[in-house]
Amino acid sequence: MFGTIATATEMQNNFGKYLALVLEGQQIIVTRNGKEVGRFIPKEEAISYLTDSLTGILKGDYDIDAVRDERLREKYEITD
C-alpha cells in the first residue's frame, strides 16, 4: 500500500504522527533535498519482502563456489 511522502525534517519534527501511519499499514517515503533516502514500512511488509527475496535465492539450484568464482572473474576482468 502506498502511503505518504515526508521530508527528513517533517519526519524529525512529527515522528509520532508518521509512526502512527506506519502502524496503520502505510508506507512513509522519506526525502531529503527532493530525493528519496529511505522508507518506513510496516513490519509485515518488510517480512514479506525479505521472504520473497530469499525464496527466489533459495529456489535456485546452483553451485555457490562456481557462482563466487564467476563473480570474482567478472569483477577483476579475468579471462581464461
N, C-alpha and C positions, 0 to 999 in steps of 0.2 A: 504494500500500500504506500503510495506516495504521500509525503507529509508536507513539511514546511521548510522554507529556506530561511536561515538566520545568519547574520554576520557574527563573527567571533565576539565582537563587543556586545551584541544583543544577547548571545549565549551567556557571556560572563555576567551581564547585568540582570538577566532574567532566567537563570539556570533552573529554578524551581518550576517555572511555567513550562519550559521545554522538556524537563524531566517528566512532568505530568503528561505531556503529549506522547512521549515515548511509551510511558506506562499504559496509555490508551491504545497503543498499537501503531502509532505514526512514526515515520522516519523523519529525522531532522538533518538537513543538509547544511553544514557549516561552511561559510565562505569567509575569505579574507582578501581584501583588495579585489573583489569581484570574482575570485577563483575558488572552486570547491577545494577544501582542505581536509574534510572529514565528514563522517556521518555518525549519528547516534541512531541505532536501530533497536527494536525490541529484541529481547533475549531469544525468543522463539525463532525469529527471522534469522538471527546470527547462527543459531544452532543448525537450522535448515540449510543455510548457505554452506557452512562448513561440512555438513554431512554430504550434501550433493557434490561438493568439490572432492572430498575423499572417496566417495563412491566411484567417481569417474577414474580416479587414480588406481584404486584397488581392483577394479574390474579388469584392468589390463593384464595380459599375460606376457611379461617381459622379463628379461634378464637385467637386473639392476646394474651389474658390473658393466655390461655391454652399453647400456644407456649412459652411464657415467663416462666411460671411455669415449663414446661418440661426442658427448657434450664438451669434454676437455679438448678433443681434437678440433672441434669447431671453434672453441674459444681461442685456442692458440694456433689456429690455422695450420694444423699438422696434416700433411698428405702422405699417403702410403707410397 
